[in-house]
């Protein structure tokens, strides 16, 4: 995984893999000059009829999932097994409550099991994809909290070099300190959609996190408006100091859902939403 890949930018020369992934690239934006009102992804433009069909299917699936969760009375399956059968569909959110402890402002103290590994990976993806990574002090705090100690020590200098690259910062509309222009708000936010454990053996785990990423500048004069991208990142975790820590990760595009025919929000609405809506502590 790379700095640019995290936010869906265009290609640039390969770096020294600052994020810790073994097979990664650093990429730069290729959307410069895109007017804010065109923030929707334009690669695919499904017809209204297709969008309508997709919307109906989504609503139908949601209704079935709700029924399977036993949200409104007993079902035939419940009657057959005395109400002891599963109440959630296979893809519904399940598991334990989020952790209640934090280290350096980030969730910590995850369980030493599959659910704990998945929760750790989801929360770490949020931290690594946040706008705070563009601030030196905050970045050091995140890296030292998320990475295993031996990995964090090796990656800190590489990360600092990557995030202080003035050419990269200028290409996404930030100054050399990683700050947005006056009157604009820098947005970099990851929202996990789901997680999947792919391996768990003793003190090692591999977890896939499927998420959507918002990245860009909100503001009337922005030439890099906030846009949405979809990725799946595979995190390799190790159990150290009574918690899960990242040792490596790799990213790939998608799965990407079909975009709905919705009008992009105004710069003011986007800025207001980012400022008013907070994130979550994720648990499987």
Secondary structure, 3 states (H helix, E strand, C coil): CCHHHHHCCEECCCCCCCCCCCCCCCEECCCCCECHHHCCCCCCCCCHHHHHHHHHHHHHHHHHHHHHCCCCCCCHHHHHCCCCCCCCCCCCCCCCCCCCEEECCEEECCCCCHHHHHHHHHHHHHHHCCHHHHCHHHHHHHHHHHECHHHHHHHHHHHHHHHCCHHHHHHCCECCCCCECCCCEEEEEEEEEEEEEEEEECCEEEEEEEEEEEEEEECCCCCECCEEEEEEEEEEEEEECCEEEEEEEEEEECCCCCCCCCCCCCHHHHHHHHHHCCCCCCCC
